[in-house]
Amino acid sequence: MLMKQAKKLQPRGLPFQKGQSANPAGRPKGSRNKSLLAIEAMMNGQAEAITQIVTVKALEGDMMAIRLVLDRIVPVRRERPVFFELPPLKTADDAVEAMSSIVGGVAKGELTPTEANDLARLVDGFVKAIEASDLGKRITAIEKQLQP
């Protein structure tokens, strides 16, 4: 008897056909989350007062407030300039000397491995650009030879 009832049940899955939805137009552009709107309504006109309170707490030594203020004033730097002199790159052969210089910089402690990796990718990109340019010139020369 239980087996007969199980066969009568609808197959599990989504209630809509594939490619269809209850709202084919989708969410209207510019519509905003209701909870975000409620939070904004609560804070309306209070941003200055809240900022003042957090600043006072930071001055009193509250570490969370200090972190909050500093994160807004001085955002975390993602990258920093790398002051490392590479030999001039004019040909693909110059890349060997540049890579040797990068490896030497890591060995001397002038570059971190991450900085060296970024510089190596830069040199690699230069070599690929040279190779692409040379290949284009070779193809053009071959095409000129094949034309009657």
Steps between C-alpha positions, in 0.01 A plus 500: 500500500784738585660434162183600316483833685866578426442458127214753503718781643633767264868478413725718715656812356417854406136596454571675168608378160866550415554855371180634656442680827217658693639843407637488145588873506727444803566740784445862396818700438590724791284312750663467841494248779228576759732445797753745356226759452389452862855548629544814291171638632612440859832675439353789302652817641703310762822440305673809639408416860615138459828617347555733795433222752741261327766771488461573873519127581816471289657791687411326828698194389223265380693274261197409288420868451865574420503224239174628350631856476840398362344270239305798369785751516787278387374211287715187472747532213473215259824569318803718537741626238802278451824693464718249321709583199468259210737504204350660189272268301521546124522145371389159620864418582500784757240305698762247612705775666185651652392167649850447637482844661162415657630172644802686637269756660316226688828339606625833640170571676425805283180339369241276658411183306159653421657818363745290298211296359321819393815633332562163331147507357570850369817379326310196367232729357770704328651186345157386377441842341837479321422146382157604372652794315773281344244238399285766334800627303593145391145425384490826302834414334376148410176641355700745284713212368192294411330779304566487123 
